[in-house]
Amino acid sequence: MRILHTMLRVGDLQRSIDFYTRVMGMKLLRTTDRPDQQYSLAFVGYGSNPEHAEIELTYNYGVDRYEMGTAYGHIAIEVPDAYAACERIRANGGQVTREAGPVKGGTTVIAFVTDPDGYKIELIERKPD
């Protein structure tokens, strides 16, 4: 067993595709439009199944925003250099909400960014071997 994808409901599908591809460096893997069911999907990621987990962006027609609630935490993405990732994300119009630096009480370097719908993304620095 393994994780295939995580689904996020988004208020503007193209805005979210632009963020995850242009700002976060993912690829648009595939899209599906279901007008009879009134939703559209876009799958993004750094690679496709079965080698990589994906993010499913779901746009429900006529809904431009969602309540975050208190249960959702974040998506974590491994990066080789969190400081450089923050610079690149900011240069591409992304919002860094916690600058790169060691996690409290530890040495792992992390940062946080927020996507256009308010979802948090943690960047965890892992240097290549």
C-alpha positions in Angstrom: 0.0 0.0 0.0 1.1 3.6 -0.6 -0.3 7.1 -0.8 -1.5 7.9 -4.4 -2.6 11.6 -4.0 -3.9 14.3 -1.8 -7.0 16.2 -2.9 -7.3 20.0 -2.3 -10.4 21.9 -3.1 -9.5 25.2 -4.9 -11.4 28.3 -5.8 -9.7 29.0 -9.1 -8.3 26.0 -10.9 -6.0 27.9 -13.3 -4.6 30.0 -10.5 -3.8 26.9 -8.5 -2.2 25.2 -11.6 -0.1 28.2 -12.1 1.0 28.3 -8.5 2.0 24.6 -8.3 3.7 24.5 -11.7 5.3 28.0 -11.9 6.0 28.7 -8.3 6.5 25.2 -6.8 8.1 23.7 -9.9 5.7 20.8 -10.3 4.4 19.4 -13.6 0.7 19.5 -14.7 0.2 15.7 -15.1 -3.4 15.5 -16.4 -6.8 17.3 -16.2 -10.4 16.1 -16.3 -13.5 18.3 -16.8 -16.8 16.9 -15.7 -19.4 19.5 -16.7 -22.4 17.2 -16.0 -21.1 16.7 -12.4 -20.0 20.4 -12.2 -16.3 19.9 -11.3 -12.9 19.9 -12.9 -9.7 18.2 -11.7 -6.0 18.9 -12.3 -3.3 16.5 -11.1 0.1 18.1 -10.4 3.4 16.7 -9.0 7.1 16.2 -9.4 6.4 12.9 -11.2 3.4 10.7 -11.7 2.0 7.6 -10.2 3.2 5.0 -9.4 6.7 6.5 -8.7 5.4 9.7 -7.0 2.4 10.8 -5.0 0.4 13.6 -6.7 -1.8 16.5 -5.6 -5.3 16.5 -7.0 -6.7 20.0 -7.4 -10.5 20.0 -7.4 -12.6 22.9 -8.6 -16.3 22.7 -7.9 -18.2 25.0 -10.3 -19.3 28.2 -8.6 -17.3 27.8 -5.4 -14.5 30.4 -5.2 -13.2 29.6 -1.6 -13.4 27.2 1.2 -13.2 27.3 5.0 -9.9 25.8 6.1 -11.2 24.5 9.4 -8.8 23.5 12.2 -7.9 20.0 11.2 -5.8 20.6 8.1 -2.1 21.0 8.7 0.2 21.0 5.7 1.8 19.2 2.8 5.5 18.5 3.2 7.9 18.7 0.3 11.6 17.8 0.4 14.0 20.4 -1.0 17.8 20.3 -1.2 18.2 23.9 0.0 15.3 25.6 1.9 16.8 29.0 1.7 17.2 28.9 -2.1 13.7 27.4 -2.4 12.2 30.4 -0.5 14.1 32.8 -2.7 12.9 31.1 -5.9 9.3 30.9 -4.6 9.2 34.5 -3.6 10.8 35.6 -7.0 8.0 33.7 -8.7 5.3 35.5 -6.7 4.8 32.9 -4.0 4.2 33.8 -0.4 6.7 32.6 2.2 5.0 32.5 5.6 7.9 31.1 7.6 11.5 31.8 6.5 13.9 29.0 6.2 15.7 28.1 9.4 16.1 25.4 12.0 13.0 23.9 13.5 12.5 24.9 17.2 14.6 22.6 19.4 16.3 20.8 16.4 18.6 21.2 13.5 16.4 20.3 10.5 15.9 23.4 8.3 12.3 24.0 7.3 10.2 26.8 5.8 6.5 27.3 5.0 4.8 28.8 2.0 1.1 29.3 1.4 -0.7 28.5 -1.8 -3.4 30.9 -3.3 -6.2 29.1 -1.4 -4.4 29.3 2.0 -3.1 25.7 2.1 0.3 25.5 4.0 3.2 23.8 2.4 6.2 22.9 4.5 9.6 22.8 2.8 12.0 20.3 4.5 15.7 20.6 3.7 17.4 17.3 2.9 20.8 17.6 1.3 21.5 15.1 -1.5 23.8 12.3 -0.4 
